[in-house]
């Protein structure tokens, strides 16, 4: 009787070998998750006052947002409230000799911090609302000019580099000053003609001696009262 075992074994071996050489089934793969892009640093570390608006900046000096003066005083108050993390205090001021009746929204100590001053009867551009800085810091937020100086900083080299048209020079002493005060426009945005004279307009400052005492914008160099 004929045996079929060798043929059967051969057939099974061929089947196994052919199965081993078949193409593997494709297995779907997923790409490894990518790390989220780092969020931009939007923590306000500084307010920067220029001739056209006020900007926020982070600790690295990178700008975050800018609020133009052209949007009005209410928009500026809202912007500063968000930037400084708190609503302002309010006050009314009037000094018939040198200051038109005005309302104030201010942060920090009165006459030592930051304020938005709005005349009761605005007559723009020379007597319109302004942002006024009299302090170098409010809480954790530094206040500085677009030229880089803050209240209390030496302004001698900055003033020396300005054209004469942006400097007013000495004027009557302001209260509690040394008597050696001067005014200048450090960020010129335009020139106005007032009573036949050309007036520099933008962001201005008043120095007591060689130290910045007040930053005000938008304004001309005469916008400090007495």
VOPAGU-2260 file (C-alpha; in pm, 1 decimal, decimal comma):
REM VOPAGU-2260
SITE   aa  ch    i         X         Y         Z
SITE  UNK   A    0       0,0       0,0       0,0
SITE  UNK   A    1     140,9     334,0    -107,0
SITE  UNK   A    2     213,6     592,9     162,7
SITE  UNK   A    3     117,2     960,9     115,6
SITE  UNK   A    4     291,7    1098,7     423,9
SITE  UNK   A    5     594,0    1256,0     243,3
SITE  UNK   A    6     367,4    1439,9       2,8
SITE  UNK   A    7     147,2    1561,4     285,0
SITE  UNK   A    8     444,3    1688,4     485,6
SITE  UNK   A    9     582,4    1867,8     178,5
SITE  UNK   A   10     248,1    2036,1     109,8
SITE  UNK   A   11     216,7    2157,0     469,4
SITE  UNK   A   12     571,6    2293,2     465,0
SITE  UNK   A   13     508,2    2480,1     141,3
SITE  UNK   A   14     191,7    2630,3     288,8
SITE  UNK   A   15     370,1    2746,7     604,6
SITE  UNK   A   16     658,8    2895,0     406,4
SITE  UNK   A   17     426,6    3078,3     172,6
SITE  UNK   A   18     239,6    3222,4     473,4
SITE  UNK   A   19     562,8    3350,3     624,2
SITE  UNK   A   20     654,3    3542,5     311,3
SITE  UNK   A   21     319,0    3717,5     266,1
SITE  UNK   A   22     314,7    4099,1     304,8
SITE  UNK   A   23     236,8    4215,4     659,7
SITE  UNK   A   24     -92,2    4391,1     710,9
SITE  UNK   A   25     -65,6    4765,3     743,4
SITE  UNK   A   26    -117,7    4900,4    1095,9
SITE  UNK   A   27    -231,2    5262,8    1120,4
SITE  UNK   A   28       5,4    5478,3    1320,4
SITE  UNK   A   29     -51,9    5812,8    1486,0
SITE  UNK   A   30     205,6    6088,2    1504,4
SITE  UNK   A   31     333,1    6159,5    1853,2
SITE  UNK   A   32     152,3    6454,3    2008,2
SITE  UNK   A   33     331,5    6783,9    1961,3
SITE  UNK   A   34     384,4    7014,7    2252,5
SITE  UNK   A   35     162,0    7320,5    2255,3
SITE  UNK   A   36     331,4    7638,5    2135,2
SITE  UNK   A   37     428,7    7855,9    2429,8
SITE  UNK   A   38     173,6    8124,4    2502,1
SITE  UNK   A   39     295,5    8477,7    2440,3
SITE  UNK   A   40     398,9    8664,7    2753,5
SITE  UNK   A   41     109,0    8902,5    2805,1
SITE  UNK   A   42     177,5    8992,1    3167,0
SITE  UNK   A   43     199,7    9371,3    3178,9
SITE  UNK   A   44     530,8    9489,1    3326,1
SITE  UNK   A   45     541,7    9843,6    3187,9
SITE  UNK   A   46     334,9   10125,5    3043,9
SITE  UNK   A   47     508,6   10328,3    2773,9
SITE  UNK   A   48     388,4   10681,8    2698,8
SITE  UNK   A   49     450,9   10811,9    2346,8
SITE  UNK   A   50     322,2   11100,6    2139,1
SITE  UNK   A   51      48,1   10893,7    1975,1
SITE  UNK   A   52     -67,2   10658,9    2251,5
SITE  UNK   A   53      13,5   10443,4    2553,5
SITE  UNK   A   54     147,3   10089,2    2512,3
SITE  UNK   A   55     180,7    9793,2    2745,2
SITE  UNK   A   56     500,0    9586,2    2743,4
SITE  UNK   A   57     605,0    9260,6    2909,0
SITE  UNK   A   58     912,1    9202,1    3124,8
SITE  UNK   A   59    1128,0    9152,2    2814,3
SITE  UNK   A   60    1021,3    9489,3    2673,8
SITE  UNK   A   61     810,1    9336,3    2397,5
SITE  UNK   A   62     492,6    9537,0    2322,0
SITE  UNK   A   63     156,3    9380,1    2406,3
SITE  UNK   A   64    -113,1    9634,7    2315,9
SITE  UNK   A   65    -129,9   10001,8    2220,6
SITE  UNK   A   66    -411,6   10242,6    2299,7
SITE  UNK   A   67    -414,3   10550,6    2073,0
SITE  UNK   A   68    -519,4   10888,0    2210,0
SITE  UNK   A   69    -742,8   10923,6    1906,6
SITE  UNK   A   70    -986,5   10669,9    2058,6
SITE  UNK   A   71   -1076,2   10913,7    2337,1
SITE  UNK   A   72   -1039,1   10946,7    2712,2
SITE  UNK   A   73   -1295,3   10679,5    2808,8
SITE  UNK   A   74   -1115,5   10417,4    2601,3
SITE  UNK   A   75    -785,0   10519,2    2762,1
SITE  UNK   A   76    -928,8   10488,6    3114,3
SITE  UNK   A   77   -1055,3   10137,0    3031,1
SITE  UNK   A   78    -717,2   10042,9    2882,1
SITE  UNK   A   79    -525,0   10165,5    3187,3
SITE  UNK   A   80    -771,8    9996,1    3422,8
SITE  UNK   A   81    -703,3    9661,8    3253,3
SITE  UNK   A   82    -328,2    9719,9    3236,4
SITE  UNK   A   83    -295,3    9823,6    3601,3
SITE  UNK   A   84    -541,7    9566,3    3732,3
SITE  UNK   A   85    -774,6    9805,4    3909,5
SITE  UNK   A   86   -1017,7   10090,7    3865,5
SITE  UNK   A   87    -895,7   10446,4    3920,9
SITE  UNK   A   88    -989,7   10688,7    4194,7
SITE  UNK   A   89   -1156,0   11009,6    4085,2
SITE  UNK   A   90   -1121,0   11373,0    4185,7
SITE  UNK   A   91   -1202,2   11722,9    4066,1
SITE  UNK   A   92    -932,9   11989,4    4046,5
SITE  UNK   A   93    -922,7   12361,1    3973,2
SITE  UNK   A   94    -658,3   12627,7    4009,1
SITE  UNK   A   95    -772,4   12954,9    3847,8
SITE  UNK   A   96    -416,0   13082,8    3815,7
SITE  UNK   A   97    -276,5   12803,3    3605,1
SITE  UNK   A   98    -508,0   12503,7    3571,7
SITE  UNK   A   99    -847,7   12483,7    3405,9
SITE  UNK   A  100   -1120,8   12304,0    3607,4
SITE  UNK   A  101   -1078,0   11932,8    3533,1
SITE  UNK   A  102   -1175,0   11585,0    3645,4
SITE  UNK   A  103    -913,3   11323,5    3725,9
SITE  UNK   A  104    -907,0   10946,5    3701,0
SITE  UNK   A  105    -588,9   10841,3    3879,5
SITE  UNK   A  106    -397,6   10532,1    3988,5
SITE  UNK   A  107    -148,9   10526,9    4275,0
SITE  UNK   A  108    -107,2   10819,7    4508,0
SITE  UNK   A  109    -250,0   11151,7    4399,7
SITE  UNK   A  110      16,9   11359,5    4219,9
SITE  UNK   A  111     260,4   11069,1    4250,5
SITE  UNK   A  112     114,9   10812,7    4013,1
SITE  UNK   A  113     -64,6   10810,4    3678,6
SITE  UNK   A  114    -373,1   11007,5    3581,8
SITE  UNK   A  115    -608,5   11091,2    3297,5
SITE  UNK   A  116    -695,9   11460,3    3325,1
SITE  UNK   A  117   -1006,8   11585,7    3142,1
SITE  UNK   A  118   -1081,1   11961,2    3130,0
SITE  UNK   A  119   -1436,7   12058,3    3215,9
SITE  UNK   A  120   -1442,3   12263,5    2895,6
SITE  UNK   A  121   -1200,7   12099,8    2649,7
SITE  UNK   A  122   -1057,8   12314,1    2371,5
SITE  UNK   A  123    -843,2   12071,3    2171,4
SITE  UNK   A  124    -573,7   12024,2    2091,7
SITE  UNK   A  125    -390,2   12240,5    2344,3
SITE  UNK   A  126    -643,0   12202,1    2625,2
SITE  UNK   A  127    -784,3   11860,7    2558,6
SITE  UNK   A  128    -759,5   11556,9    2788,0
SITE  UNK   A  129    -413,7   11419,2    2869,2
SITE  UNK   A  130    -234,8   11126,7    3034,0
SITE  UNK   A  131      -4,0   11249,8    3310,4
SITE  UNK   A  132     268,1   11047,1    3484,8
SITE  UNK   A  133     419,3   11173,3    3810,0
SITE  UNK   A  134     551,9   10841,5    3937,1
SITE  UNK   A  135     785,7   10571,6    3804,7
SITE  UNK   A  136     581,4   10269,6    3913,1
SITE  UNK   A  137     223,0   10173,0    3996,1
SITE  UNK   A  138     215,6    9844,4    4186,9
SITE  UNK   A  139     426,8    9605,3    3977,8
SITE  UNK   A  140     397,3    9809,9    3657,7
SITE  UNK   A  141     674,7   10050,4    3557,3
SITE  UNK   A  142     580,7   10379,7    3391,2
SITE  UNK   A  143     820,4   10523,1    3133,9
SITE  UNK   A  144     840,1   10739,3    2825,1
SITE  UNK   A  145     891,8   10610,0    2472,8
SITE  UNK   A  146    1243,0   10757,5    2500,6
SITE  UNK   A  147    1310,0   10518,5    2788,1
SITE  UNK   A  148    1326,8   10761,2    3078,5
SITE  UNK   A  149    1101,8   10748,4    3384,0
SITE  UNK   A  150    1016,3   10997,8    3655,5
SITE  UNK   A  151    1332,8   11069,5    3851,5
SITE  UNK   A  152    1569,5   10977,3    3567,3
SITE  UNK   A  153    1832,6   11215,9    3435,7
SITE  UNK   A  154    1710,8   11385,4    3117,1
SITE  UNK   A  155    2012,4   11604,6    3045,0
SITE  UNK   A  156    2143,3   11401,6    2750,4
SITE  UNK   A  157    1794,4   11358,6    2601,5
SITE  UNK   A  158    1721,8   11731,6    2613,7
SITE  UNK   A  159    2063,8   11812,4    2469,2
SITE  UNK   A  160    1986,1   11599,0    2163,0
SITE  UNK   A  161    1655,1   11767,2    2081,9
SITE  UNK   A  162    1612,8   12046,6    1826,6
SITE  UNK   A  163    1547,3   12388,7    1974,7
SITE  UNK   A  164    1192,4   12383,0    1837,4
SITE  UNK   A  165    1106,0   12107,2    2087,2
SITE  UNK   A  166    1248,9   12285,1    2392,5
SITE  UNK   A  167    1089,9   12567,2    2587,3
SITE  UNK   A  168    1360,0   12620,1    2846,9
SITE  UNK   A  169    1318,3   12760,2    3195,0
SITE  UNK   A  170     984,4   12886,2    3317,5
SITE  UNK   A  171     820,1   12984,1    3643,1
SITE  UNK   A  172     874,0   12728,3    3919,7
SITE  UNK   A  173     612,0   12459,3    3971,0
SITE  UNK   A  174     497,5   12385,9    4328,8
SITE  UNK   A  175     754,4   12200,7    4541,6
SITE  UNK   A  176    1018,4   12221,5    4267,4
SITE  UNK   A  177    1373,4   12346,9    4292,4
SITE  UNK   A  178    1290,1   12649,3    4079,0
SITE  UNK   A  179    1508,7   12517,5    3798,6
SITE  UNK   A  180    1249,6   12358,7    3572,1
SITE  UNK   A  181    1234,8   12314,0    3195,8
SITE  UNK   A  182     992,7   12166,2    2944,2
SITE  UNK   A  183    1044,0   11975,3    2621,2
SITE  UNK   A  184     863,2   11758,4    2365,9
SITE  UNK   A  185    1051,3   11427,4    2347,0
SITE  UNK   A  186     824,1   11254,3    2092,4
SITE  UNK   A  187     705,8   11493,7    1822,8
SITE  UNK   A  188     390,0   11394,7    1634,0
SITE  UNK   A  189     308,5   11726,3    1467,5
SITE  UNK   A  190     367,0   12099,4    1476,5
SITE  UNK   A  191      80,5   12339,7    1540,8
SITE  UNK   A  192      48,1   12708,1    1459,8
SITE  UNK   A  193     -79,1   12901,0    1760,9
SITE  UNK   A  194     -99,5   13281,6    1756,5
SITE  UNK   A  195     138,2   13287,0    1463,9
SITE  UNK   A  196     394,8   13067,7    1640,5
SITE  UNK   A  197     494,6   12708,9    1564,2
SITE  UNK   A  198     432,2   12481,0    1862,4
SITE  UNK   A  199     574,8   12129,5    1894,8
SITE  UNK   A  200     306,9   11873,7    1990,8
SITE  UNK   A  201     325,5   11508,6    2096,2
SITE  UNK   A  202     458,9   11368,5    2424,4
SITE  UNK   A  203     617,5   11623,6    2655,5
SITE  UNK   A  204     803,4   11625,6    2984,3
SITE  UNK   A  205     899,7   11865,7    3256,9
SITE  UNK   A  206    1233,6   11830,8    3430,2
SITE  UNK   A  207    1318,3   11965,9    3772,5
SITE  UNK   A  208    1687,3   12035,3    3736,4
SITE  UNK   A  209    1798,7   11745,7    3517,9
SITE  UNK   A  210    1548,6   11492,6    3656,7
SITE  UNK   A  211    1217,0   11410,5    3491,5
SITE  UNK   A  212     931,2   11527,5    3714,0
SITE  UNK   A  213     623,7   11500,7    3487,0
SITE  UNK   A  214     541,7   11321,1    3161,2
SITE  UNK   A  215     228,4   11434,7    2977,6
SITE  UNK   A  216      68,7   11344,0    2643,3
SITE  UNK   A  217     -71,8   11434,0    2402,8
SITE  UNK   A  218      39,3   11790,0    2464,3
SITE  UNK   A  219     271,1   12073,4    2379,6
SITE  UNK   A  220     550,7   12177,1    2611,9
SITE  UNK   A  221     333,1   12442,3    2779,6
SITE  UNK   A  222      74,5   12195,4    2908,5
SITE  UNK   A  223     200,6   12172,2    3267,9
SITE  UNK   A  224      28,4   12464,9    3435,5
SITE  UNK   A  225     229,2   12601,7    3723,7
